[in-house]
């Protein structure tokens, strides 16, 4: 019969979060284990890689929740409304993730090397959104255009909105998020809709 763990995953994640915020991704798992009061091997019995421990401790999901949903929307419903709804979800996701990454960067700390690779999470998110738009073009629901550029315009604009919220948190926004997203999609829609509305 296996022993009941004396330390919870949450306690390990708390220790890891504290160390990662102090030292960045370069922090040692041995130091995290010592902070948690367990052996280094115990960490890897619960988290298969240092990256998995990092993302779990920082509360960053393995895959963007909105990315999973895009595949279910291809060819369904009102595309313009789908883009508005997805943009609102992306805004919320960015609100959760951006402050954590900004905190690491502001302390001069490293983030996992995987963010700098071609298959990084941001790159995969861009590819997911691009693929969604490509499929909608193939279905005739969007006019022929460069889907990656459209994906970059949308994702970049949404990220910038959240970035500005964090840079100037007390200033009133010129537009609330729903109005911003609706206007953004309307502007982009004029260039990508299959026919002019």
C-alpha positions as CSV (number, residue, x, y, z in Angstrom):
1,X,0.0,0.0,0.0
2,X,1.5,3.3,-1.0
3,X,2.3,5.9,1.6
4,X,0.0,8.9,1.9
5,X,1.9,12.0,0.8
6,X,2.8,14.3,3.7
7,X,2.9,17.3,1.4
8,X,0.2,18.4,-1.0
9,X,0.8,19.4,-4.6
10,X,-0.4,22.9,-3.7
11,X,2.4,23.2,-1.1
12,X,4.9,22.2,-3.7
13,X,3.4,24.7,-6.2
14,X,3.5,27.4,-3.6
15,X,7.2,26.8,-2.9
16,X,7.9,26.6,-6.7
17,X,6.0,29.8,-7.4
18,X,8.0,31.7,-4.7
19,X,11.3,30.4,-6.0
20,X,10.4,31.0,-9.7
21,X,9.3,34.5,-9.0
22,X,12.5,35.2,-7.2
23,X,14.9,33.5,-9.6
24,X,13.0,32.9,-12.8
25,X,13.0,29.6,-14.7
26,X,16.7,29.1,-14.1
27,X,15.9,28.3,-10.4
28,X,17.0,24.9,-9.3
29,X,14.4,22.1,-8.6
30,X,16.6,21.1,-5.7
31,X,16.1,24.6,-4.1
32,X,12.3,24.3,-4.7
33,X,12.4,20.8,-3.0
34,X,14.3,22.2,0.0
35,X,11.8,25.1,0.3
36,X,8.9,22.6,0.2
37,X,10.7,20.2,2.6
38,X,10.8,17.2,0.3
39,X,13.4,15.5,-1.9
40,X,13.9,16.6,-5.5
41,X,12.8,13.2,-6.7
42,X,9.4,13.7,-5.0
43,X,8.9,16.7,-7.2
44,X,9.4,14.7,-10.4
45,X,7.0,11.9,-9.1
46,X,4.3,14.5,-9.3
47,X,5.5,16.8,-12.1
48,X,7.2,15.1,-15.1
49,X,9.3,18.1,-16.1
50,X,10.6,21.4,-14.7
51,X,8.4,23.1,-17.4
52,X,5.3,21.4,-16.2
53,X,6.1,22.4,-12.6
54,X,6.8,26.0,-13.7
55,X,3.5,26.4,-15.7
56,X,1.5,24.7,-13.0
57,X,3.0,26.9,-10.2
58,X,2.5,30.1,-12.3
59,X,-1.1,29.1,-13.0
60,X,-0.5,29.0,-16.8
61,X,-2.5,26.3,-18.5
62,X,-0.8,23.8,-20.8
63,X,-3.0,24.9,-23.7
64,X,-5.0,28.1,-24.1
65,X,-8.6,27.3,-23.3
66,X,-9.7,29.4,-26.3
67,X,-7.5,27.4,-28.6
68,X,-9.3,24.2,-27.8
69,X,-12.7,25.9,-28.6
70,X,-11.7,27.2,-32.0
71,X,-11.9,23.8,-33.7
72,X,-15.5,23.4,-32.6
73,X,-16.5,26.7,-34.2
74,X,-15.3,26.1,-37.7
75,X,-18.2,26.5,-40.2
76,X,-20.7,27.0,-37.3
77,X,-22.8,29.9,-36.2
78,X,-22.3,33.5,-37.0
79,X,-18.6,33.9,-37.8
80,X,-18.4,37.6,-36.9
81,X,-20.0,36.9,-33.5
82,X,-17.7,33.9,-33.0
83,X,-14.8,36.2,-33.5
84,X,-16.2,38.6,-30.9
85,X,-16.8,35.8,-28.4
86,X,-13.3,34.3,-28.9
87,X,-11.7,37.7,-28.7
88,X,-13.3,38.2,-25.3
89,X,-12.1,34.8,-24.1
90,X,-8.6,35.7,-25.4
91,X,-8.7,39.0,-23.4
92,X,-9.5,37.1,-20.2
93,X,-6.8,34.5,-20.8
94,X,-4.2,37.3,-21.4
95,X,-5.4,38.9,-18.2
96,X,-4.5,35.8,-16.3
97,X,-1.2,35.0,-18.0
98,X,0.4,38.4,-18.8
99,X,0.9,39.7,-15.2
100,X,2.7,36.5,-14.2
101,X,5.1,36.7,-17.2
102,X,5.5,40.5,-16.8
103,X,6.4,39.9,-13.1
104,X,9.1,37.4,-14.0
105,X,10.5,39.7,-16.7
106,X,10.4,42.8,-14.5
107,X,12.6,41.0,-12.0
108,X,15.1,40.2,-14.7
109,X,14.3,36.5,-14.4
110,X,14.3,34.0,-17.2
111,X,11.2,32.4,-18.5
112,X,11.4,28.9,-20.0
113,X,13.4,28.6,-23.2
114,X,10.3,27.1,-24.8
115,X,8.9,30.6,-25.2
116,X,11.7,31.4,-27.6
117,X,11.3,28.3,-29.9
118,X,9.3,28.0,-33.0
119,X,6.9,25.6,-31.3
120,X,6.4,27.9,-28.2
121,X,3.0,28.3,-26.7
122,X,2.5,31.8,-28.3
123,X,3.6,30.4,-31.7
124,X,1.2,27.4,-31.3
125,X,-1.6,29.8,-30.4
126,X,-0.9,31.9,-33.5
127,X,-0.9,28.8,-35.6
128,X,-4.2,27.6,-34.0
129,X,-5.9,30.9,-34.8
130,X,-4.4,31.0,-38.3
131,X,-5.6,27.4,-39.0
132,X,-9.1,28.4,-37.8
133,X,-9.1,31.4,-40.2
134,X,-7.7,29.2,-43.1
135,X,-10.5,26.7,-42.6
136,X,-13.1,29.5,-42.6
137,X,-11.6,30.9,-45.9
138,X,-11.8,27.4,-47.4
139,X,-15.5,27.2,-46.3
140,X,-16.2,30.5,-48.1
141,X,-17.0,32.2,-44.9
142,X,-14.1,34.7,-45.3
143,X,-12.7,36.2,-48.4
144,X,-9.2,35.1,-49.5
145,X,-6.6,36.9,-47.4
146,X,-3.5,36.1,-45.4
147,X,-4.9,34.3,-42.3
148,X,-1.7,34.6,-40.3
149,X,-1.7,38.4,-40.7
150,X,-5.3,38.6,-39.6
151,X,-4.5,36.3,-36.6
152,X,-1.5,38.5,-35.7
153,X,-3.6,41.7,-35.9
154,X,-6.3,40.3,-33.7
155,X,-4.0,38.5,-31.1
156,X,-1.6,41.5,-31.0
157,X,-4.4,44.0,-30.5
158,X,-6.0,41.9,-27.7
159,X,-2.6,41.5,-26.0
160,X,-1.9,45.2,-26.3
161,X,-5.3,46.1,-24.7
162,X,-4.4,43.9,-21.6
163,X,-0.9,45.3,-21.6
164,X,-2.2,48.8,-21.4
165,X,-4.5,47.8,-18.5
166,X,-1.5,46.7,-16.6
167,X,0.6,49.7,-17.4
168,X,-2.1,52.2,-16.5
169,X,-4.4,50.3,-14.2
170,X,-6.0,53.3,-12.6
171,X,-6.7,55.3,-15.8
172,X,-10.1,55.0,-17.3
173,X,-10.1,53.1,-20.6
174,X,-11.2,55.1,-23.7
175,X,-13.5,52.1,-24.5
176,X,-14.7,49.3,-22.4
177,X,-13.6,45.8,-23.5
178,X,-16.8,44.7,-25.2
179,X,-16.9,47.9,-27.3
180,X,-13.2,47.6,-28.0
181,X,-13.6,44.0,-29.2
182,X,-16.7,44.8,-31.3
183,X,-15.0,47.7,-33.0
184,X,-11.8,45.7,-33.6
185,X,-13.8,42.9,-35.2
186,X,-15.8,45.4,-37.2
187,X,-12.7,47.0,-38.6
188,X,-11.1,43.7,-39.5
189,X,-14.4,42.3,-40.8
190,X,-14.6,45.0,-43.4
191,X,-11.4,43.5,-45.0
192,X,-12.1,39.8,-44.5
193,X,-15.9,39.3,-44.9
194,X,-16.9,37.3,-48.0
195,X,-19.3,40.1,-49.0
196,X,-19.6,43.7,-47.8
197,X,-22.2,43.9,-45.0
